[in-house]
Amino acid sequence: MQIDDLFNILHNSLESQNNGKKISLKDMANSLGISMRTYQDWKLGRAKPQAAITVMKMLGQLDDEEIIRTVRKINKLED
């Protein structure tokens, strides 16, 4: 899997969860606390954050319920 595939899948999933409403690169970048240029580079595969693929591979080794628990724990750390 390439990094742009990863970010496109995640971006599309978030739009789907939002009843198909498009999410701009700017809005997504703001929600992630990064610049729009950085997010755009990730989404187009021009820049590759080193940890992204590793994190996804690690999550992929978990069963569905543990993925949900883990992601919720991570989201709580942001609060």
matplotlib code that plots the C-alpha trace (Angstrom):
import matplotlib.pyplot as plt

x = [0.0, 1.3, 0.9, -1.5, -3.7, -3.9, -4.8, -7.3, -9.1, -9.3, -10.4, -13.1, -14.3, -14.7, -16.7, -18.8, -19.4, -20.5, -23.3, -21.2, -20.6, -17.2, -14.5, -12.1, -8.3, -8.3, -11.0, -9.3, -5.9, -7.4, -9.1, -5.7, -3.8, -1.5, -1.1, -3.2, 0.0, 1.2, -2.0, -2.2, 1.3, 0.4, -2.8, -1.0, 2.0, 4.5, 5.5, 5.4, 5.1, 7.2, 4.9, 1.6, 2.1, 3.5, 0.6, -1.9, 0.0, -0.1, -3.8, -4.3, -2.9, -5.7, -9.2, -12.1, -13.1, -9.5, -9.1, -12.1, -10.9, -7.4, -8.6, -10.9, -8.0, -5.9, -8.7, -9.1, -5.4, -6.2, -8.7]
y = [0.0, 3.5, 6.4, 8.2, 5.2, 5.2, 8.9, 8.6, 5.6, 7.4, 10.7, 8.9, 6.9, 10.1, 11.7, 8.5, 8.7, 12.3, 11.2, 11.7, 15.3, 16.4, 17.4, 19.9, 19.4, 22.6, 21.4, 18.0, 19.6, 21.9, 19.0, 17.2, 20.3, 20.4, 22.7, 22.1, 21.8, 19.0, 17.1, 17.7, 16.3, 13.2, 12.7, 13.0, 10.8, 13.7, 13.4, 10.3, 10.5, 7.6, 6.4, 6.3, 3.0, 1.3, 2.5, 1.1, -2.2, -2.5, -1.7, -4.3, -7.0, -6.4, -7.8, -5.4, -4.9, -4.2, -1.7, 0.2, 0.1, 1.2, 4.1, 5.3, 5.3, 7.3, 9.8, 10.2, 11.2, 14.2, 15.6]
z = [0.0, -0.9, 1.5, -0.9, -1.0, 2.8, 3.0, 0.1, 1.7, 5.1, 3.6, 1.5, 4.6, 6.6, 3.7, 3.5, 7.3, 6.7, 4.4, 1.3, 2.0, 0.6, 3.0, 1.7, 2.0, 4.1, 6.5, 6.9, 7.5, 10.1, 11.9, 12.0, 13.2, 10.1, 7.1, 4.0, 2.0, 4.2, 4.0, 0.2, -0.2, 1.9, -0.1, -3.4, -2.3, -2.6, 1.0, 3.1, 6.9, 8.1, 10.9, 8.9, 7.2, 10.3, 12.4, 9.9, 9.7, 13.5, 13.5, 10.8, 13.1, 15.6, 15.5, 14.8, 18.5, 19.5, 16.7, 18.0, 21.6, 20.5, 18.4, 21.1, 23.6, 21.1, 20.6, 24.4, 24.5, 22.3, 24.8]

ax = plt.figure().add_subplot(projection="3d")
ax.plot(x, y, z, "-o")
ax.set_aspect("equal")
plt.show()
